């Protein structure tokens, strides 16, 4: 509780109003000295990355998401022009939608937007959409971000009454993401069933020449994804900016806020660089090793998807088996959290009393609300209590020897939200340099996809075998044998169990017996 | 991938359709033997708890949430009658609301419900509301679950056009939870500003004789909270059942599903008891110590708040400094997750490649959707892919030596959701017995609240000091001195910084200077 220490360590920038307080975390004297070799190295790597170095060696590509908010920094004039042109086209298209110059198949102006995308094509836009939405939004956004049939039904049922006024934006970098392909196909069928021409209601955001680009040539519009922007840092590309601009959010203010924080994070001295400061404190708190948790607690309802967004940004960037020298390190930093003070009534019991294997990232927002606040008790407003709970938790954590970092934003508005995203992106980039992992690839993600592809193939073999002998009863074991995969009996059983639950085969001996019968008709 | 092992270990119950598969987790031979002393002890404790033992010694109370779905098991006839009477009153009140027999102040039938509550008074109802809501719901629910002024404004703005048709349910066991008190006060002011009588739009759920009960005597209705039901296990009391019944959810089916799973979890043999089985495997995977993470991944959009619900249930129950013998143990089990396959595009990279300090709880739902599914690719439906991603991730985790448990539900309907909650509640109860912590108290939560109370008091002292000398400029340090708390300069600065951002004082030297000036007029 020392004012001297607090005010000496607090990072504050007058232009953005951003403050980062590392005083409630334990870290060694000298950590923030600008002349430490590893600090200088991390800073130099960031500068090289911004100049167009191949920062993702495993995919041999540049990493340029920072150029999205400062196109003049892109390494070639062509890239600068392409970024600017895309921003301009997003504005024009959104204006045409808002004005009714672009309309749906029946001539109705668009009022709703369904965004079909997953992972980086959903988490950023969803977070910002919720953070900055107001009652005066121009359009309402919905998200199809999975291949759950029932989940898709829910979204389409919600927009069904206004389907003729509904625009669908399909986002897939490669065009090969199966969940998004499925969401697109179901969307197309839903429009067609309503007698609407999907192409006149659809926009694609993808890489030029992708499967999606080719299949969607007659759609209303195309916006690019670039190979130098990773999915988890794509919110300031068309991926985020098109849906958000359609919603009515001030994309220019978002970009301005991000650019302003980026500028702060180019300073070489950690005490003056909020992202480098944050990354160094993270490193001290994790010991530079995997296994620690970061609990993100924004004290502001609007920001309640921040931790979900940051889960991908942090865990996919840092969760790596090997470092850049090929050593097995099992790095990672698990992220969770929803919002304060609500979460204090959920798991803060464990944070204060349980294992000391985490640190908290508390997010304070100074501005309470539009308009005045009433006194609700003890001469205090609801916002007075919200701050008191934040400060009280910060203090209780410290009293129990738990670490926290507090980030303060002037308001939950577009510049501050843009700046917060920039701060986290840069902190993750610096941290990855400090612990020597490649923040820009995700090699393990392919494993689950590959296994899923094998399971789809097995299911098709099983269905084909059933179709060859549609009347017979069978066991999972016999069917696995019939498709030449006796070692896959377990998976065949799991496939049949679900097919039976959906009326595509019949389960006879319910449960564990593994006995089934082909349903009548074609499978 | 051994069918023999899988089918031997799989728990399956034909009545409920519930399956629990522990085969993809590493645990020692003999773990499930029914004659292990600690297993028998945990089982006996659960039986004693159900018979009314004082299972929460730190608060000297019984723990009876299981009676809510089997009132005949309550230890006295009076309790049995009270539970049944409350269920009956909930049904009658909801029917009266739905029929229009109970109406708002202007005579309009109620169509919307705002639930004001936090922690256990919000997480369970929210999870189930989202899991079981349909387009045919009778009423729409909104939740005020924080003391964020802007968050409240968002909810009230959404219902404002139909405020005369909006019922508010205030839930607070003690009536003293500050966030809920604030939510209630702002609600009252909002109704009053619209010329509506809040009392004619409000229902209270609280302990008889609480502050809230006394202050709300003229409200439409009262429903009880009981001291033998903890907040995090209150979803099957009026806390959950009143809002959910108003929404149109089949509460009887929820209770039936929970009761059916409870019955399974009274079996002494772990292999036949899905909760004891689960708890024993958890214990093997955590080593019985704090520090492990449980990643909950339901492959079904409707269940995407399950992990938020389970965070409180698990972490508040298990996150304990001391065991029941007073030894310092720092127990806990961190919980996070949203839904699959979406989360595979977020953090599964870290699960597969990063630190091996977690296990996954995969939730499979067999029934895909209402109605038929189209083929979207590779002769497969969207649901085929959803299952393939689940099975693929389970397989990839195993290939990397990571552990998972898979729970399979026949459908995401009321009986299965009720059963899933029961399974988790009982598993947590058994696990707590096994590791010897009290699952039913939360002593550390008071720390943050106490600190917050001190901060509110300090803020009031600061404002009073300013009111005594309203024209003067001052520094945070001088003001801390003036209120006799020079050691609190840091907090005084933080308080003033926020007050300045909200126009209640003026910040002069922005940022770090700590200089402020009293705003004109009263504070």
Interface residues (C-beta under 8 A of the other chain):
Chain A: X1 X2 X3 X6 X7 X10 X12 X13 X14 X19 X118 X119 X120 X122 X123 X135 X145 X146 X147 X148 X149 X150 X151 X152 X153 X154 X157 X158 X177 X178 X179 X181 X182 X183 X185 X186 X189 X231 X290 X291 X293 X299 X300 X301 X302 X308 X311 X312 X315 X316 X318 X319 X320 X321 X330 X331 X332 X334 X335 X336 X338 X339 X340 X341 X342 X343 X344 X345 X346 X347 X348 X349 X350 X351 X352 X353 X354 X355 X356 X357 X358 X364 X366 X367 X368 X369 X370 X373 X374 X376 X377 X378 X379 X380 X381 X382 X383 X384 X385 X386 X387 X388 X389 X391 X392 X393 X395 X396 X399 X400 X408 X410 X411 X412 X442 X443 X444 X445 X447 X448 X449 X450 X451 X452 X453 X454 X455 X456 X459 X460 X463 X476 X477 X480 X487 X488 X489 X490 X491 X493 X494 X495 X497 X498 X501 X502 X510 X511 X512 X514
Chain B: X1 X2 X3 X6 X7 X10 X12 X13 X14 X19 X118 X119 X120 X122 X123 X135 X145 X146 X147 X148 X149 X150 X151 X152 X153 X154 X157 X158 X177 X178 X179 X181 X182 X183 X185 X186 X189 X231 X290 X291 X293 X299 X300 X301 X302 X308 X311 X312 X315 X316 X318 X319 X320 X321 X330 X331 X332 X334 X335 X336 X338 X339 X340 X341 X342 X343 X344 X345 X346 X347 X348 X349 X350 X351 X352 X353 X354 X355 X356 X357 X358 X364 X366 X367 X368 X369 X370 X373 X374 X376 X377 X378 X379 X380 X381 X382 X383 X384 X385 X386 X387 X388 X389 X391 X392 X393 X395 X396 X399 X400 X408 X410 X411 X412 X442 X443 X444 X445 X447 X448 X449 X450 X451 X452 X453 X454 X455 X456 X459 X460 X463 X476 X477 X480 X487 X488 X489 X490 X491 X493 X494 X495 X497 X498 X501 X502 X510 X511 X512 X514
